[in-house]
Amino acid sequence: MLASASILGVFYIHHIVSGVAWMAGTQNIDVLDDRFSDQEESNIQRVNSTGKFWIQDKYTEEIQNLSEREYYVTQRNGTETPFQNQYYDNKEPGIYVDVVSGAPLFSSKHKFDSGTGWPRFYKPLEPENIIERRDPGPLGVRTEIASKHAKTHLGHLFRNPNTPTGLRYCMNSASLEFIPAEDLEKGGYGQYADMFNSTEE
């Protein structure tokens, strides 16, 4: 009985440690500037007078208006607690934008359940709106994902053989604002409305 309990304990400890290491990013992936360079050029409006996406030199006011959690994650490279954040299990159709600049980043069309407890996507909606940066740490060098214009810390990029791209963009909910599909026109993101009226990815 004691031997069985010991074996069971080792089994659970092994899987817990393996799971933590996997989520923390020991599956390193190289930083690339043109990961989706073969994707068709977007028709995004760079300055949208009817929406909230504006390319600015600074986002001082927007940063000052962040909540304490949003500031910690986006400006201090913080990480939210898994399974205790706003969007990890959100299944509504719509897009996710940078909470600071409003830049379109990800779509619910590319969201999947990885079981890690954070919002995760297998590709960005607008690759040109994100950048990759090296993030050295105690578990190795990870690839950080940040927004291009506001330099918002979003999360990290990992390998995932079970997705169409072989990638997993593991993001923080606090870095994102979700725009439901029915509000895209009203919010100034009308160019994305058609993608939710079709089955295309």
WOJOHU-V290070 format. One record per residue. N is the residue number from 1. RES is the residue in one small letter. D_CENTER is the distance of its C-alpha to the mean C-alpha in Angstrom with 2 decimals. Layout:
# WOJOHU-V290070
n=N res=RES d_center=D_CENTER
n=N res=RES d_center=D_CENTER
This chain:
# WOJOHU-V290070
n=1 res=m d_center=45.29
n=2 res=l d_center=44.23
n=3 res=a d_center=43.29
n=4 res=s d_center=41.15
n=5 res=a d_center=39.34
n=6 res=s d_center=38.74
n=7 res=i d_center=37.36
n=8 res=l d_center=35.07
n=9 res=g d_center=33.89
n=10 res=v d_center=33.16
n=11 res=f d_center=31.26
n=12 res=y d_center=28.94
n=13 res=i d_center=28.52
n=14 res=h d_center=27.67
n=15 res=h d_center=24.96
n=16 res=i d_center=23.50
n=17 res=v d_center=23.51
n=18 res=s d_center=22.12
n=19 res=g d_center=19.25
n=20 res=v d_center=18.43
n=21 res=a d_center=18.77
n=22 res=w d_center=16.55
n=23 res=m d_center=13.63
n=24 res=a d_center=14.49
n=25 res=g d_center=14.21
n=26 res=t d_center=17.81
n=27 res=q d_center=16.97
n=28 res=n d_center=16.75
n=29 res=i d_center=15.68
n=30 res=d d_center=17.21
n=31 res=v d_center=15.73
n=32 res=l d_center=16.41
n=33 res=d d_center=16.85
n=34 res=d d_center=17.42
n=35 res=r d_center=15.38
n=36 res=f d_center=15.72
n=37 res=s d_center=18.95
n=38 res=d d_center=20.81
n=39 res=q d_center=18.78
n=40 res=e d_center=20.96
n=41 res=e d_center=20.91
n=42 res=s d_center=19.18
n=43 res=n d_center=21.53
n=44 res=i d_center=19.34
n=45 res=q d_center=21.60
n=46 res=r d_center=20.93
n=47 res=v d_center=22.73
n=48 res=n d_center=22.85
n=49 res=s d_center=25.77
n=50 res=t d_center=25.11
n=51 res=g d_center=21.46
n=52 res=k d_center=19.48
n=53 res=f d_center=17.79
n=54 res=w d_center=20.08
n=55 res=i d_center=19.88
n=56 res=q d_center=21.67
n=57 res=d d_center=22.94
n=58 res=k d_center=21.92
n=59 res=y d_center=20.00
n=60 res=t d_center=22.37
n=61 res=e d_center=23.04
n=62 res=e d_center=19.49
n=63 res=i d_center=18.66
n=64 res=q d_center=21.89
n=65 res=n d_center=20.96
n=66 res=l d_center=17.85
n=67 res=s d_center=18.45
n=68 res=e d_center=19.16
n=69 res=r d_center=15.96
n=70 res=e d_center=13.83
n=71 res=y d_center=16.05
n=72 res=y d_center=15.85
n=73 res=v d_center=12.10
n=74 res=t d_center=11.73
n=75 res=q d_center=15.20
n=76 res=r d_center=16.09
n=77 res=n d_center=13.09
n=78 res=g d_center=13.29
n=79 res=t d_center=11.60
n=80 res=e d_center=12.07
n=81 res=t d_center=14.45
n=82 res=p d_center=13.32
n=83 res=f d_center=14.64
n=84 res=q d_center=15.45
n=85 res=n d_center=12.68
n=86 res=q d_center=12.64
n=87 res=y d_center=10.26
n=88 res=y d_center=10.16
n=89 res=d d_center=13.16
n=90 res=n d_center=13.03
n=91 res=k d_center=14.78
n=92 res=e d_center=15.89
n=93 res=p d_center=15.74
n=94 res=g d_center=14.11
n=95 res=i d_center=11.36
n=96 res=y d_center=8.54
n=97 res=v d_center=9.59
n=98 res=d d_center=9.54
n=99 res=v d_center=11.56
n=100 res=v d_center=13.93
n=101 res=s d_center=14.79
n=102 res=g d_center=13.84
n=103 res=a d_center=12.67
n=104 res=p d_center=11.28
n=105 res=l d_center=7.87
n=106 res=f d_center=7.18
n=107 res=s d_center=9.99
n=108 res=s d_center=11.14
n=109 res=k d_center=13.33
n=110 res=h d_center=10.84
n=111 res=k d_center=9.45
n=112 res=f d_center=11.46
n=113 res=d d_center=12.84
n=114 res=s d_center=12.69
n=115 res=g d_center=14.56
n=116 res=t d_center=12.60
n=117 res=g d_center=12.08
n=118 res=w d_center=8.38
n=119 res=p d_center=6.21
n=120 res=r d_center=5.88
n=121 res=f d_center=6.60
n=122 res=y d_center=9.44
n=123 res=k d_center=9.26
n=124 res=p d_center=8.21
n=125 res=l d_center=10.61
n=126 res=e d_center=11.96
n=127 res=p d_center=11.79
n=128 res=e d_center=14.19
n=129 res=n d_center=11.99
n=130 res=i d_center=9.88
n=131 res=i d_center=11.71
n=132 res=e d_center=11.89
n=133 res=r d_center=13.99
n=134 res=r d_center=16.04
n=135 res=d d_center=15.58
n=136 res=p d_center=18.89
n=137 res=g d_center=19.40
n=138 res=p d_center=21.87
n=139 res=l d_center=20.19
n=140 res=g d_center=20.03
n=141 res=v d_center=18.12
n=142 res=r d_center=14.40
n=143 res=t d_center=12.24
n=144 res=e d_center=10.12
n=145 res=i d_center=7.53
n=146 res=a d_center=8.83
n=147 res=s d_center=9.84
n=148 res=k d_center=13.20
n=149 res=h d_center=15.46
n=150 res=a d_center=14.84
n=151 res=k d_center=13.49
n=152 res=t d_center=11.01
n=153 res=h d_center=9.40
n=154 res=l d_center=5.63
n=155 res=g d_center=5.72
n=156 res=h d_center=7.39
n=157 res=l d_center=8.39
n=158 res=f d_center=11.14
n=159 res=r d_center=13.89
n=160 res=n d_center=14.33
n=161 res=p d_center=17.70
n=162 res=n d_center=17.28
n=163 res=t d_center=14.92
n=164 res=p d_center=16.43
n=165 res=t d_center=14.91
n=166 res=g d_center=15.25
n=167 res=l d_center=11.65
n=168 res=r d_center=8.78
n=169 res=y d_center=5.21
n=170 res=c d_center=4.99
n=171 res=m d_center=2.95
n=172 res=n d_center=6.06
n=173 res=s d_center=7.74
n=174 res=a d_center=9.99
n=175 res=s d_center=7.96
n=176 res=l d_center=7.71
n=177 res=e d_center=10.88
n=178 res=f d_center=11.59
n=179 res=i d_center=14.47
n=180 res=p d_center=16.55
n=181 res=a d_center=18.15
n=182 res=e d_center=21.52
n=183 res=d d_center=20.62
n=184 res=l d_center=19.26
n=185 res=e d_center=22.76
n=186 res=k d_center=23.51
n=187 res=g d_center=20.38
n=188 res=g d_center=21.05
n=189 res=y d_center=18.59
n=190 res=g d_center=21.44
n=191 res=q d_center=20.85
n=192 res=y d_center=18.13
n=193 res=a d_center=20.48
n=194 res=d d_center=22.26
n=195 res=m d_center=19.42
n=196 res=f d_center=19.69
n=197 res=n d_center=23.44
n=198 res=s d_center=23.44
n=199 res=t d_center=22.40
n=200 res=e d_center=20.99
n=201 res=e d_center=17.51
